[in-house]
Every structure is written in structure tokens, then in C-alpha cells.
Amino acid sequence: MNKGIFITIEGGEGAGKTTLIEQLAHTMQQRGKTVITTREPGGIPIAEQIRSVILDCNHTGMDARTEALLYAASRRQHLVEKVVPALADGQIVICDRFVDSSLAYQGHARGLGMEEVWSINRFAVDGAMPQLTIYMDIDPEVGLARIRAAGEREVNRLDLESLAFHQLVREGYRKLLEQFPERIVKVDAGKAANAVLEEVILTIDRRFKGFFAADVQ
């Protein structure tokens, strides 16, 4: 697994993760890097089916622990089927969400406890953690307004949660940032997409000792 580079992108709803991942992967590919992009929950057929259950707007009665367990199950299959083989092959993997999402959403915002949710995921990931996590920080009101304004993305069950819930998610992410400063780097997602991309490129270049050295001054 150590041959490749595992980068995860985190943040609340409407933070712009999808846009950043697309731009970042394109930039890497232009510079000769072998990179794959994926997402959680999802990324492979089994995990995508679990995703459809978790995010279905008709499943508002889902128990919080059931939700956490489904995310962990999806994560495990996604890892063994897609992420770990790609890393073993020396590829760069950029993943939209990973363990930190479960800790912030189910652990903190749902009130299950971060340590309790981590215990589930510790079993699921079996040590397969990212070398770098980019946390895209944004005011939940701004993020949700972006989703409504775009009107392009299908509304999922998490979008239906209250503003207070999304504020707790942000609070959870900030706790994780304090707990894992060596892995998680915060980026202001309220800035223009190009500015966010530039900051992330510089962050990756510093973290991986000249990853973009030939192109970044």
C-alpha cells in the first residue's frame, strides 16, 4: 500500500469537493501523474448499492447506528476492491470522503461519539489511512445555499437535515482538525475554486516534498 499516495477530501455539504477533485486530478494527469478518483460511500458496485440505501430520502427513519455500520461496511469493500490495489500499484488515489466523514457526521453530529464510531471504522479500514486529508471548511448556510442555487445535484437524505445538524458536522470536523493536525489540513472553501485548487496544490507539494516542484514556484 505504501507505493502510492492516498489523499482524501473532506467537508460539509456544498463545500465544493467534487469540483476540487476534478480539477486536482486533471492537474496531476497533465503533469504525468497516474491518478484515480473515487468516492465514499460508493466507488464500486457493492458500495454504490449501499450508498443508495444510506442516502435515499425515503429512509429518514434509519437508526444512527445502522447508518454508521452501513458506511463502515461500504468503506471496507471499497478499500479492498479499489483503493488498496491501486495504492499497491503505485497510483495516486483521491477519495471524496473517508473515515473523517463518519466521525464528523455519525460520531459528532448524530451524537454516537467519535471514539465509538472510530472503533467500528478501525476494524473496517485495518490501518489503511490516508497520508493527507484536505478539509474544505465552509459555513453550512453558504454550502447549503450553493446546493440549492446549482440545482444540478440530486438532493440526498443528508441535505434534508436541519442547519443545526450541519453546524454540528462542521464542529466535528474542527475537532478532528485539532486531533490530527499532522494529517488534516484546512482550506477555506468559501474562496473561488481556482484559489482553493492553488492552495491545495501547494499543500500537496509541501507534504510530499516537491510533488509539483517543477511547476510550483
Secondary structure, DSSP 8 states (H G I E B T S, - for coil): -TTSEEEEEEESTTS-HHHHHHHHHHHHHHTT--EEEEESS-SSHHHHHHHHHHT-TT-TT--HHHHHHHHHHHHHHHIIIIIHHHHHTT-EEEEE--HHHHIIIIIIISSS-HHHHHHHHHHHHTT---SEEEEEE--HHHHHHHHHHH--S---GGGGS-HHHHHHHHHHHHHHHHH-TTTEEEEETTS-HHHHHHHHHHHHHHHTTSTTTTT--
